[in-house]
Amino acid sequence: MRKIDKLRSLRTRLLDRWAVAEKEERLNLLVRIMDIEEEMGLSYISQKRKKPGMPKKAKAI
């Protein structure tokens, strides 16, 4: 099993647990999910890092 598949599986399991967790545990699970998404390249921050030389989108006139 590839690393990305393992991360995707772990993320899915954590999201399932998050849906039924108590408030305090939800925060801990959310942090773990965000770390996994960062490693997978799914997070907003990691997507911004991939394209440092790209210009910002121009506003439509």
C-alpha positions as CSV (number, residue, x, y, z in Angstrom):
1,M,0.0,0.0,0.0
2,R,1.4,3.4,-1.0
3,K,1.9,6.1,1.6
4,I,-0.8,8.4,0.0
5,D,-3.3,5.5,0.3
6,K,-2.4,5.0,4.0
7,L,-2.8,8.7,4.7
8,R,-6.1,8.8,2.9
9,S,-7.4,5.8,4.8
10,L,-6.2,7.3,8.1
11,R,-7.8,10.6,7.3
12,T,-11.1,8.9,6.5
13,R,-11.1,7.0,9.8
14,L,-10.3,10.2,11.8
15,L,-13.2,12.0,10.0
16,D,-15.5,9.2,11.0
17,R,-14.4,9.4,14.6
18,W,-14.6,13.2,14.5
19,A,-18.3,13.0,13.6
20,V,-19.2,11.3,16.9
21,A,-16.6,12.7,19.2
22,E,-17.0,15.1,22.1
23,K,-16.1,18.7,21.8
24,E,-12.6,18.4,23.3
25,E,-11.7,15.3,21.4
26,R,-12.9,16.9,18.1
27,L,-10.2,19.6,18.4
28,N,-7.5,17.0,18.8
29,L,-8.8,15.0,15.9
30,L,-9.1,18.1,13.7
31,V,-5.4,18.9,14.4
32,R,-4.4,15.4,13.3
33,I,-6.6,15.6,10.2
34,M,-5.1,18.9,9.2
35,D,-1.6,17.5,9.7
36,I,-2.5,14.6,7.4
37,E,-4.0,16.9,4.8
38,E,-0.8,19.1,4.9
39,E,1.3,16.0,4.3
40,M,-1.0,14.9,1.4
41,G,-0.9,18.4,-0.1
42,L,-4.6,19.0,0.3
43,S,-4.5,21.9,2.6
44,Y,-4.8,25.5,1.6
45,I,-1.3,26.3,3.0
46,S,0.4,23.5,1.2
47,Q,-1.3,24.4,-2.1
48,K,-0.1,28.0,-1.8
49,R,3.5,26.7,-1.1
50,K,3.5,24.7,-4.3
51,K,3.1,27.8,-6.5
52,P,5.3,30.5,-5.1
53,G,6.1,32.0,-8.5
54,M,2.6,32.1,-9.8
55,P,1.0,35.6,-10.0
56,K,-2.2,36.3,-8.1
57,K,-5.4,36.0,-10.1
58,A,-6.3,39.3,-11.7
59,K,-9.8,40.7,-11.0
60,A,-12.2,40.7,-13.9
61,I,-13.0,44.1,-15.3
